């Protein structure tokens, strides 16, 4: 609370010299801000002149000293409490010296600086950030100007301030630390935002066109961005006058139009909706092209349904010419050529028209001639005498028994008929481009031909007899003629069915057979095959060992033949049909008989050869072991095959073995690093042959055991350890007392020690054992200690909580009144009684909470003390209330400084301070001034026109007969004037009514008092709001 000190200064001149000196002076202000000005006024008395003065204004004063009676204005360059003294010396008479000392407080100025997010656009929020003083007791006052919303703020760093006008904006920022105020000003720039609006010719159909018109800002320096909504073509535009727009789908379309000022980046966006109606779909199909006179049918493939109408125009020479049916049919054309079809569909809002040109074609002309009559089986030639190519196709149908039965040639030749008599032949000519056709049918005469056909016992091998049998016409009047081909004996025959024909060379033989009935001749030809006898011979890889593979290679005929091998009673396999058989083994040693028969499967011709090979004896290889065993356990192998002099041994023990190989007959001590099937290979060699035995042995894998990942838990918590159980495994945990079940794969661990190492042992069904470990760390429980309840007076503070524990997080709630809500022992300074809750949290554990009550006793409620004025020698009763104990200072002039209502009779103006203590021991304080008048008029050194009813008006007090009173600024501008002694200055400009700012103002008063004393004085008064 700011205290107002009004000091009444008696300024009456003294007419009588006082022998004793009394040094005294007043200050214009009891406290000032750093860099502010202080005025000191000498009120010393007594002694006989001449007088000398020695002022010392304290540390950091400018000037530091003065010898003037009323020194100039003093400025302080550093804050603090300054001791000011005046030494007053009288040189006349007996001489005397007096020193008066007092203190003033020079308060530090707060720092007022700030930043902002300007420049911004009109309508966009601007954020301001205080970069100066902050903290308890600091208040802020922002003025953003008349165009801002809000126009003022008391926030430390206000945000979201919006300006309605562009241009420079003056920002004023005042920071008050309770004693002094510092003001910073800054001009920010607000850029103009363009205006975005538009119009269109919508609603419209999908095909449009929809035209959009910019009705907003235009001109240079602007960019435009249109978004015409879903299915628009084009979808966007950057032109101020966009092109016409169409839509590919109907509905309500959201339109966005943005205008941006390129220089400032300010953007205005306008949005709106338009309606686009569905265009009906107009499309159709037809069975065109058609020929003249044929029916053309049209089918609507577009929109249909209630409310839709149709309109058809079929073009030139159509019957009918138009139609309103949805899918009209049976439309004919009397002329050929292109026909333009127009189809219009109307849905009540929009109309769509489809046009298509169909083609009507002219039919071709069909006629022909032939070389008939002819014999059955002999060729007949046909000639088209109708429409010639190009552009047409032909389809001939020669009737039953014709070969071919049909033809697509223009002039087909070589057509034979198997049925004699009158045969119908038809020709259909089709225009390729149009599909139009014309058909003609004629009859031709076909004579019967004899039948010529035969069979034989071919194929035969060369040198064998071939017999031929007539299977065609036979009987009286029939004659025959045979020709048997190359190297035949005989070469020709006139018999009906000749036999005993022999061929001296293999290969195909062309046989010709002619039958004549007197009118027609029929010839049949056939090729018979005379086969070649194959060659049989071979080689082999023998000699070989008993049981080893022998490969045989055919060196005789290789193409078109089959093979039959016989390897004898000891061969495995005993036979083969391969050309070059391999992998043949023999179960006995010695000379073996091998035969090969080569057969031509087509002709049945064959040849056989026999050869002999030698098979050497082979040793026997076999073994057994002590497997199965667990991985890491020794395996022993024992040879159970051939043994003795001249034999060598070779072992390969398979993957993961140690050692990998051995040449010992029966090796032992073999180990495997992992489980599974292990392929062991054992070879015995007798110098000529070797034998190998392979076998898989089982090595049981060590069980897969997982104790889990090391983990940390909270106190008294449990955690599941281990892994997924495997069927058939047995599990054992140590320590068993710290798990819920020591025979589970994944028990619940309940440790009792801060660090516990668990060991799990797993045994597989095969008896193999493996183990793993996991460490479980258990944290200590969280503890929250908010401390004991405490009681304080308002404005006092107290430390709460307890000493912190490292690694823990502390949060107090509420944070109001705390020096720091995130430490263990903050200072609490609430305005009223509060319960604070401390929450302590740590690594993943349940937070701990504790509460403490801080009881706040309010300060005694004081009725403000009122200033009073008395004459010298009088007394006045001072009254304070609201407490149990009272203490007044200074005690000078008081009847009793320990009561609430002492009498005061000071010799001079005195400032009294009272301390009031209530029943809770809380102390409040207040001050008052008792002014002692020593002249007939007086004026205060300061006033506070803040409307609180106290010292709102600056009066000149006294009994005036004549009165002239004026107030001026430091620059000499008159602010107030009156000749009425009952009228005072209220702190405003008399001319404009404007409130004047805080500061010192010069006043003068001239006149005559009621006792005839003339008054003429100029001084300064401080205006404090």
ZAKOL-318949 format. One record per residue (C-alpha): residue in one letter; x, y, z. Coordinates in steps of 0.5 Angstrom, whole numbers, plus 500, padded with zeros to 3 digits. Example, Ala and Ser with C-alpha at 12.3 -4.5 7.8 and 13.67 -1.06 7.14 Angstrom:
% ZAKOL-318949
A525491516
S527498514
***
This chain:
% ZAKOL-318949
X500500500
X503507498
X503512504
X502519503
X506524507
X503531507
X508535510
X505542512
X511547512
X510554516
X513559511
X511565515
X517570516
X520571522
X521578525
X525577531
X532574532
X532567536
X539566539
X539559538
X540555531
X535550529
X537547523
X531544519
X529542512
X523539508
X523534502
X519535496
X518527496
X519522502
X521517496
X523517489
X525513483
X532512481
X533518476
X528522479
X529529482
X528531489
X527538491
X530540498
X527547502
X530550508
X526551514
X532553519
X531558524
X534562530
X541565530
X543572527
X546573520
X550572516
X548565515
X551559512
X549552509
X552546508
X548541504
X550533503
X545529499
X548522500
X551517496
X550518488
X547525488
X548530483
X550535485
X553531491
X553538496
X551545496
X552551500
X545555497
X540556502
X535552497
X539548493
X537546486
X534540484
X538534486
X538527482
X540520484
X543515479
X543509484
X537506488
X537505496
X536509502
X540516502
X542520508
X541527507
X544533512
X544540513
X549544517
X546551519
X551556522
X549563524
X555568524
X552574528
X551575535
X554569539
X554565533
X551558533
X551551529
X545546528
X545540524
X539536521
X539529518
X534525515
X533519509
X530519503
X528512499
X531512492
X527506489
X530502483
X526503476
X523497473
X525495466
X520496460
X522492454
X518488449
X517484443
X511482438
X509478432
X508484428
X508486422
X501482422
X495483417
X488487419
X484482423
X490477425
X492477432
X498480434
X502477440
X506481445
X512478450
X515482456
X522482455
X523486461
X522486469
X517480471
X516477478
X512478484
X509485485
X510487478
X504490474
X503491467
X499496463
X499496456
X495501451
X495498444
X491504441
X484506439
X484501433
X486495437
X481490440
X482490446
X485497447
X489495453
X491490458
X494488464
X497481462
X504480462
X505478455
X498479452
X496475446
X491475440
X491483440
X487484433
X487491429
X482494425
X486499421
X492498417
X498503418
X503504424
X500503431
X503506437
X504501443
X505504450
X508499455
X508501462
X511496468
X510498475
X514495481
X510498486
X515504487
X516506480
X514506473
X518505467
X514506460
X516503453
X513505446
X514502440
X511503433
X508496430
X506496423
X499493421
X498491413
X492492410
X488486408
X484485401
X477484401
X475478398
X468477395
X465474388
X458472384
X456467379
X451465374
X449459378
X445455379
X447451373
X447445369
X454440370
X456442363
X455450365
X458454363
X458457370
X462464370
X465467377
X466474378
X471477383
X467483386
X472484391
X479487391
X482488384
X489492382
X496491382
X500487387
X494482388
X494475387
X488470386
X486463388
X480460386
X477453388
X471451385
X469445389
X469438388
X469435380
X470442377
X473443371
X478447371
X478445379
X482452380
X484458377
X489464379
X486469375
X482475377
X477473371
X477466371
X475462365
X468458365
X467452369
X463446368
X462440373
X463432372
X458431378
X452435381
X450437388
X452443392
X459446391
X463449396
X467455393
X473458396
X476465393
X482468396
X486474395
X493475397
X497482398
X504480395
X507485398
X504484405
X502477405
X495479407
X490474405
X482475405
X478469404
X471468401
X467462401
X460460398
X456455395
X452454389
X448448386
X449444380
X444440377
X445433374
X445433366
X441427364
X446422360
X444422352
X447416349
X444410345
X446404341
X443401334
X443395330
X446399324
X449398320
X443395316
X442394309
X436398305
X430396307
X432392313
X429394320
X434399324
X433398332
X435404337
X436403344
X437408350
X443407354
X443414358
X438416363
X431414364
X426414369
X420418371
X420425369
X425424363
X422425356
X426423349
X426426342
X429422336
X430425329
X432419324
X435423319
X434423311
X429417308
X427414315
X420411316
X418414321
X422420321
X422422328
X420419335
X419420342
X419413345
X425411349
X428406345
X424406338
X425400333
X423398326
X426404323
X427403315
X431407310
X430407303
X437409301
X444407302
X449412305
X450415312
X444417316
X445423322
X441420328
X439426333
X437424340
X435429346
X434427353
X431432358
X430431366
X426437367
X432442369
X438440364
X438437356
X443433353
X443431346
X447426343
X448425335
X451419332
X452417324
X449410322
X451407315
X445404311
X449399305
X446397299
X445389298
X450386292
X448381286
X449374286
X450369280
X455363278
X457358272
X460351273
X464346269
X459340271
X456335269
X462331272
X464324275
X463323282
X470324286
X472328280
X473336280
X468341278
X470348278
X465354279
X466361277
X462368280
X459372275
X455377280
X458382284
X466382283
X471384289
X474388292
X469389298
X465383298
X466376301
X463369298
X460363301
X459357297
X455351299
X456345295
X450340298
X451333301
X457329299
X461335296
X468336298
X469341300
X462342303
X463350303
X468355300
X469362301
X473363294
X470367289
X471362284
X472355287
X475349283
X477342285
X470341288
X468333288
X462330289
X461323292
X453322291
X451322283
X445326281
X442333281
X446337286
X444344289
X449349289
X448356293
X452362293
X452368298
X455374297
X456379303
X459386302
X465386307
X464393310
X456393311
X454386312
X449386306
X448379303
X445376296
X444369295
X443364289
X442357288
X443352282
X443345280
X449341277
X449334274
X454329277
X455322274
X457316279
X465314279
X467307281
X470306288
X478305288
X481303295
X485297298
X489295304
X496291305
X500287310
X505293310
X509295314
X514289313
X522289314
X526289307
X526282304
X519280307
X512279302
X507284302
X500282300
X495287297
X487287297
X482291293
X477294298
X473298292
X468296286
X468289284
X464285279
X463285271
X466290267
X471293272
X478293270
X484294275
X491297274
X497296280
X504300280
X508298286
X513303287
X521303287
X525296288
X518292288
X518285285
X514285280
X513292279
X506292276
X500287276
X493287273
X490282278
X484285283
X488283289
X496281288
X500278293
X508276294
X511283293
X518283295
X522290296
X529290296
X530296300
X527300306
X523306306
X516309303
X513306297
X508309293
X503304290
X498306285
X491303284
X486305278
X479302277
X475303271
X467302270
X467304263
X465312264
X469314270
X476312272
X478312280
X485312282
X487311289
X494312291
X497310298
X505310301
X507303305
X513303309
X518298308
X522298315
X530297316
X533292321
X536295327
X544294329
X545291336
X552293340
X554296346
X560298351
X561298359
X565301365
X567294367
X570292371
X567294377
X567293384
X561288387
X555293389
X558299385
X555302379
X556300372
X554304366
X552301359
X553305353
X549303346
X553303340
X548301335
X542304333
X540310336
X533313333
X526310333
X528303337
X527300343
X532297348
X532290352
X538289357
X539283361
X544283366
X544276369
X541273375
X546278379
X545284376
X541290380
X536291376
X536285372
X533288366
X533295363
X529298357
X534305357
X538306351
X544307356
X543304363
X547306369
X547305376
X547297375
X550293381
X552286381
X551282388
X556277386
X563278383
X566274377
X564274370
X557276368
X553275362
X550281359
X545281353
X542287349
X536286344
X534293339
X527293336
X524298332
X517298335
X514301329
X516295324
X518290330
X525289327
X530287332
X537285333
X541282339
X548282342
X551278348
X558280352
X561279358
X564283364
X568282370
X566284377
X571285383
X569283390
X567289395
X568290403
X562290408
X561297411
X556298417
X556301424
X553302431
X553308436
X551309443
X546315441
X542318442
X545322447
X544330449
X548335446
X555336449
X555328451
X561323448
X558319443
X562312441
X562308434
X563301433
X565298426
X560292425
X563291417
X569288414
X575288419
X582285418
X589286414
X589291408
X583295410
X583302411
X577306415
X574313414
X569317418
X565323417
X561325424
X556330421
X555338423
X557340430
X561335431
X568335435
X572332432
X569332425
X573326422
X577320424
X581314421
X580310427
X576303426
X571304432
X572312434
X570314441
X569321445
X565324439
X561330442
X556335438
X555342440
X548342438
X542337438
X538334432
X539329427
X547328425
X548324418
X555320420
X558317414
X563311414
X567308409
X572302408
X577301403
X580294401
X585297396
X580295390
X573297392
X570301398
X564301401
X560306405
X555306410
X551312412
X546313418
X543319422
X544319429
X539323434
X543328439
X538331443
X538339444
X539342450
X532345453
X531352451
X530356457
X529363458
X529367465
X527373461
X530380461
X533384467
X527388470
X526393475
X519394480
X517398485
X517396492
X512390494
X510389487
X511383483
X513381476
X512375471
X519372469
X521367465
X518365458
X513361454
X513354457
X515348452
X511342453
X514336456
X519341459
X520341467
X522347470
X525349477
X527356480
X531358485
X530361490
X524358490
X521362496
X521368492
X516366486
X509363487
X510357483
X518354483
X516349477
X512354472
X516356466
X514363467
X512364475
X510371478
X517373482
X515376489
X522379491
X524381498
X531383497
X533390493
X536385488
X535378487
X538373482
X533368480
X536361476
X531357472
X533350470
X529346465
X530339463
X527336457
X523330456
X530327453
X533328460
X537334457
X538340462
X540347461
X539354465
X538361465
X538367470
X535374471
X536380476
X530383479
X531390482
X526392487
X526400488
X524403495
X517405496
X516413495
X515417501
X511424501
X512428507
X509435506
X511437513
X507439520
X501444519
X503451520
X500458522
X503465519
X500472518
X498474512
X504477507
X509472511
X512466508
X514459511
X518453508
X514447508
X515440506
X522435508
X529434505
X528432498
X531425495
X535425489
X531422483
X524423485
X519428482
X516433487
X509437485
X505441490
X498443488
X495448488
X501452486
X498459488
X503462493
X508457493
X515460491
X516453486
X511448486
X516443483
X521442489
X521439496
X521445500
X518451497
X516457501
X509458502
X506465502
X498464501
X493470501
X488465505
X489459509
X490453504
X491446504
X497444500
X498437497
X505434495
X505428490
X512425490
X513420483
X519416481
X521410476
X514408474
X511407481
X505409484
X506416487
X505418494
X501424497
X502428503
X498434505
X499440510
X495446512
X498453512
X493457516
X493464514
X491469520
X489476516
X492482519
X488487523
X483491520
X485498521
X481504520
X485509516
X488514520
X486521518
X491527518
X490533523
X492540523
X493544530
X496550532
X503550536
X501548543
X495545542
X493537543
X489532539
X487525540
X490520536
X485514535
X487507532
X483500532
X483493530
X488490535
X490488542
X496491543
X499498540
X505502539
X506509537
X513512534
X516517535
X514517543
X515525543
X509529544
X505523546
X501522553
X502514552
X505511546
X502504548
X494505548
X490506542
X488513543
X494517546
X494525546
X499528541
X502535542
X508536538
X512542537
X512541530
X509538524
X510530526
X509524522
X506518527
X507511526
X502506529
X504498530
X497494531
X498487534
X492482534
X490476538
X494472533
X500476534
X499479527
X502486526
X499492521
X501499521
X499506519
X501513519
X498520520
X501527520
X500532525
X501539522
X503544527
X501551524
X506557525
X503562520
X497564518
X497560511
X500554508
X499549503
X501542502
X507539498
X503534494
X496531493
X492525490
X486527485
X484519485
X477520487
X478517494
X475523498
X482524501
X487530498
X483530492
X484538491
X490542492
X488548496
X492554499
X489554506
X488561510
X484567511
X485571505
X482578503
X485578496
X487572493
X491570486
X493563485
X496559479
X499553477
X504552471
X507546468
X515545468
X515548461
X511555463
X504553461
X499555465
X494550467
X490553472
X488560475
X483562480
X481569485
X477565489
X480562496
X475557496
X477554490
X483549489
X486545483
X483538482
X489536477
X486537471
X487542465
X482548466
X482549459
X481542456
X479538462
X484533461
X487529467
X495532468
X500526469
X504525475
X509530477
X512536480
X508543478
X510550479
X504554483
X504561485
X500565490
X499572491
X494576496
X493579503
X491576509
X485578514
X491581519
X494585513
X500581511
X502581504
X503574501
X507573495
X510566494
X512561488
X513553490
X512546487
X507541489
X507534487
X501531483
X501523485
X495519482
***
